[in-house]
Amino acid sequence: MTRLRDLGEEGLIRMLATTFRSTAGDLLVGAGEDDAAAWREAGGYMVASLDTMVEGVHFDFAWLRPREVGWRALAMAVNDLAAKGAQPLYGLVSLAAPADFEARRAVGIAEGIAQMADACGLAVAGGDVSATSGPVVITVSVLGRAEAPLRPRSSARPGWQVAVTGRLGAAAAGLRAARAGQPLDPAWEAALRRPLPRVGEGRDLAAADLCCGDISDGLHRELVKFRAMARVGARLNLGAVPRAPGVDAMTALGSGEEVELICAAPAGTMERAVQRWPELLTVVGELTVGDRIVVLDEDGSEVEVGEVGHRHFA
């Protein structure tokens, strides 16, 4: 009997994508092609995404206040829209919690979601609540509009360069420090408690014809998603990965729930983008033929990284 731990996230997505394959004429990005779906509408493109946060997996009330949990829940979903160059429009929120869950905490989560919605110009249009034996589960669906033609991850090709925005690792470093009761560097604190999606930057990068995704499971795992969706491998230069203050290279490689973007494009397109936004983009590698994700150190030797980043069903 095949179980989800045998398939892993990559295998399960591939199986479900086949099940949900759509033939709708207006659907431009469907199941298994990217983290967000997209379809054409008059005057542009609509982009939709859904994100789930589970207590004990994605957050813990021991190190996040309810408002911070709500803020993060919406921020992570909105960053999927940002990766496709979409301006957030509407959201739907689902909260499943035990009957003895404190009402003030539920209100706090809602307040955090409302604050994030105001920050990115999104209107929460409704949602659902449900009782559960636990843990708390928050699911957010978001809808946005994009003007630039969409490039799903499935469109990526061998030879394309790979770049990231910003500096990586602050989210993981902040989480580690918070769990240990240690002081947080200001950059770690912001990444952990009030991350800001790259909405404006995402619009610019989409207009520059880059194919982007959000770094929700860690940089290494995001390359695995490119492999699953585009049937490509990757070569990553570990020394080139930009790091947040006080963060080591392996933490930057595996840090998940980052509101940063991973981008891929033909070399000429990427070079023009880096020249235009040198403080935003850093080239860290390239996509390759085959299915291997190879990480190289500064000497060009292959680094054995094992399972880094968040892997569902592991």
C-alpha positions in Angstrom: 0.0 0.0 0.0 1.5 3.3 -1.1 1.3 6.0 1.6 1.9 9.7 1.4 5.3 9.4 3.1 6.3 7.1 0.2 5.2 9.6 -2.4 6.4 12.8 -0.8 5.0 16.2 -1.7 6.5 16.1 -5.2 4.9 12.7 -6.0 1.6 13.6 -4.5 1.3 16.8 -6.5 2.2 14.9 -9.7 -0.6 12.4 -9.0 -3.2 15.0 -8.0 -2.4 17.2 -11.0 -3.2 14.4 -13.3 -6.5 13.9 -11.5 -7.5 17.6 -11.7 -6.2 18.3 -15.2 -8.5 20.9 -16.7 -9.3 21.5 -20.3 -11.0 24.9 -19.7 -10.0 27.3 -22.4 -9.4 30.3 -20.2 -7.3 28.5 -17.7 -3.6 29.5 -18.3 -2.0 27.9 -15.2 -3.6 24.9 -13.8 -2.9 22.1 -11.2 0.7 21.0 -11.0 2.1 23.9 -13.1 2.8 26.4 -10.3 1.8 27.4 -6.7 -0.9 29.6 -8.1 -3.6 29.1 -10.7 -4.3 31.7 -13.4 -6.9 32.4 -16.1 -7.5 35.2 -18.6 -10.1 37.9 -18.0 -10.9 41.1 -19.8 -8.1 43.5 -19.3 -5.6 41.1 -17.7 -5.2 37.9 -15.8 -6.7 36.6 -12.6 -4.4 34.7 -10.2 -5.6 32.5 -7.3 -3.8 30.7 -4.6 -4.6 28.9 -1.3 -2.3 28.4 1.7 -2.8 26.4 4.9 -1.0 26.9 8.3 -1.2 24.2 10.9 -0.5 24.7 14.6 2.6 22.8 15.5 3.8 22.7 11.9 3.8 26.3 10.7 3.3 28.2 14.0 3.1 27.8 17.7 1.4 30.2 20.2 4.4 29.7 22.4 6.5 31.9 20.1 3.9 33.9 18.1 1.1 36.1 19.3 -2.4 35.5 17.7 -2.1 38.7 15.6 1.3 37.6 14.3 -0.2 34.2 13.4 -2.9 35.9 11.4 -0.6 38.3 9.7 1.8 35.5 8.7 -1.1 33.3 7.4 -2.3 36.0 4.9 1.3 37.2 4.1 2.3 33.7 2.9 -0.7 33.4 0.7 -0.3 36.9 -0.7 3.3 36.1 -1.6 2.1 33.4 -4.0 0.2 36.3 -5.8 3.4 38.4 -5.7 5.4 35.7 -7.4 3.0 35.9 -10.4 3.1 39.7 -10.5 -0.5 40.0 -9.2 -2.0 42.8 -7.2 -4.0 41.2 -4.3 -7.8 41.9 -4.5 -9.8 39.5 -2.3 -9.3 36.8 0.3 -11.3 34.1 2.0 -10.3 32.7 5.4 -11.1 29.4 7.1 -10.4 28.8 10.8 -10.7 25.3 12.4 -10.2 25.2 16.1 -11.1 23.2 19.2 -14.2 24.1 21.2 -12.1 25.2 24.2 -9.9 27.5 22.1 -9.9 31.0 23.6 -12.2 33.4 21.7 -9.7 36.2 22.3 -7.1 34.3 20.4 -9.5 33.8 17.5 -10.2 37.5 17.4 -6.4 38.2 17.6 -5.8 36.0 14.5 -8.6 37.9 12.7 -7.1 41.2 13.6 -3.7 40.1 12.3 -5.2 39.0 9.0 -7.1 42.4 8.8 -3.8 44.3 9.4 -2.0 42.4 6.7 -5.0 42.9 4.3 -4.8 46.6 4.9 -1.1 46.6 4.3 -1.4 44.9 0.9 -4.7 46.4 -0.3 -6.7 43.2 -0.1 -10.3 42.9 1.1 -11.3 39.9 3.2 -14.7 38.9 1.7 -15.6 36.1 4.0 -14.7 32.6 5.0 -15.7 29.7 7.2 -15.2 28.4 10.8 -15.2 24.8 11.9 -14.7 22.8 15.1 -11.9 20.3 15.3 -10.3 18.2 18.0 -7.1 20.1 17.2 -4.7 21.5 16.2 -5.7 24.9 15.0 -5.7 25.2 11.2 -5.9 28.4 9.2 -6.5 28.3 5.4 -6.4 31.4 3.3 -7.6 31.7 -0.3 -6.5 34.8 -2.2 -7.4 36.3 -5.6 -5.4 39.0 -7.5 -5.1 40.6 -10.9 -2.0 40.7 -13.1 -1.3 42.8 -16.1 1.8 41.0 -17.5 1.6 37.6 -19.2 2.2 34.8 -16.7 5.2 32.5 -16.7 4.4 29.4 -14.6 7.2 27.3 -13.2 6.3 24.6 -15.7 7.6 26.9 -18.5 11.1 27.0 -17.2 13.9 25.4 -19.4 17.4 24.0 -18.9 20.0 26.8 -19.2 17.9 29.4 -17.5 19.6 31.3 -14.7 18.2 31.2 -11.2 18.1 34.2 -8.9 16.6 35.1 -5.6 15.4 38.4 -4.1 16.6 39.8 -0.8 18.6 37.9 1.7 17.6 34.4 3.0 17.6 32.7 6.3 16.1 35.3 8.7 12.8 33.4 9.1 14.6 30.1 10.1 17.1 31.9 12.3 14.3 33.9 14.0 12.3 30.7 14.6 15.3 28.9 16.1 16.0 31.8 18.4 12.4 32.2 19.5 12.0 28.5 20.3 15.2 28.7 22.4 14.0 31.9 24.2 17.0 33.9 22.8 17.1 37.5 21.7 16.3 38.0 18.0 18.2 40.2 15.6 15.9 42.9 14.2 15.9 41.3 10.7 15.0 37.9 12.2 12.2 39.5 14.3 10.6 41.1 11.2 10.9 38.0 9.1 9.3 35.8 11.9 6.6 38.1 13.1 5.6 40.6 10.4 6.9 39.5 7.0 6.0 41.7 4.1 5.2 40.0 0.7 7.1 41.2 -2.4 4.0 42.5 -4.1 5.5 45.6 -5.9 8.7 43.8 -6.7 6.8 40.8 -8.1 4.9 43.1 -10.5 8.2 44.5 -11.7 9.9 41.1 -12.2 6.8 39.7 -14.0 6.9 42.7 -16.3 10.6 41.9 -17.0 9.5 38.4 -18.1 10.9 36.5 -15.2 9.3 33.2 -14.0 9.0 33.5 -10.2 7.8 31.5 -7.2 7.8 32.2 -3.5 10.3 30.6 -1.2 7.8 29.0 1.2 9.6 25.7 1.8 13.3 26.8 1.5 15.4 27.5 -1.5 16.5 23.9 -2.1 12.9 22.7 -1.9 11.8 25.4 -4.3 14.2 24.0 -6.9 12.6 20.6 -6.3 9.3 22.2 -7.3 10.8 23.5 -10.5 12.0 19.9 -11.1 8.5 18.5 -10.6 6.7 21.2 -12.6 9.2 21.8 -15.5 11.2 18.5 -15.5 14.5 20.2 -15.0 17.4 19.9 -12.7 19.4 22.6 -11.1 23.0 23.6 -10.2 23.2 26.0 -7.2 26.3 27.9 -6.0 26.0 27.9 -2.2 28.5 30.7 -1.8 26.4 33.0 -4.0 23.2 32.6 -1.9 22.6 36.0 -0.2 22.2 35.6 3.6 20.5 37.6 6.3 22.7 39.0 9.1 24.2 36.3 11.3 22.9 33.4 9.1 25.0 30.5 7.9 24.8 29.1 4.3 22.9 26.0 5.2 20.3 27.9 7.1 19.9 30.2 4.1 19.5 27.2 1.9 16.8 25.6 3.9 14.9 28.5 5.5 11.2 28.2 4.7 8.3 30.7 5.0 10.4 33.4 3.5 8.6 36.2 1.7 11.3 36.3 -0.9 11.1 35.1 -4.5 13.0 32.6 -6.6 13.2 33.6 -10.2 14.3 31.9 -13.4 14.8 33.3 -16.9 17.0 32.9 -20.0 20.5 34.4 -19.3 20.0 37.6 -21.3 16.7 38.3 -19.6 18.1 37.7 -16.2 21.2 39.8 -16.8 19.0 42.8 -17.8 16.9 42.3 -14.7 19.9 42.2 -12.4 21.4 45.3 -14.0 18.1 47.1 -13.4 17.6 45.9 -9.8 21.1 45.1 -8.5 20.1 45.5 -4.9 17.1 43.2 -5.3 18.3 40.2 -7.4 21.2 37.8 -6.9 22.0 35.0 -9.4 22.6 31.8 -7.5 22.7 29.1 -10.2 21.0 27.7 -13.3 18.5 25.1 -14.4 20.0 22.0 -16.0 19.0 19.0 -18.1 18.1 15.9 -16.0 16.6 15.8 -12.5 19.5 16.3 -10.1 19.6 19.3 -7.7 23.4 19.8 -7.3 24.7 22.2 -4.7 28.3 23.4 -5.1 30.6 25.1 -2.6 32.9 28.0 -3.4 35.6 25.6 -4.7 33.1 24.0 -7.1 32.9 20.8 -5.1 29.5 19.2 -4.6 28.0 19.6 -1.2 25.8 16.8 0.3 22.8 18.6 1.7 20.4 15.8 2.4 16.9 16.9 3.2 16.9 20.6 3.8 13.9 22.9 3.9 10.3 21.8 4.7 9.2 18.6 3.2 5.6 17.6 3.7 4.8 14.0 4.6 8.4 13.3 5.4 
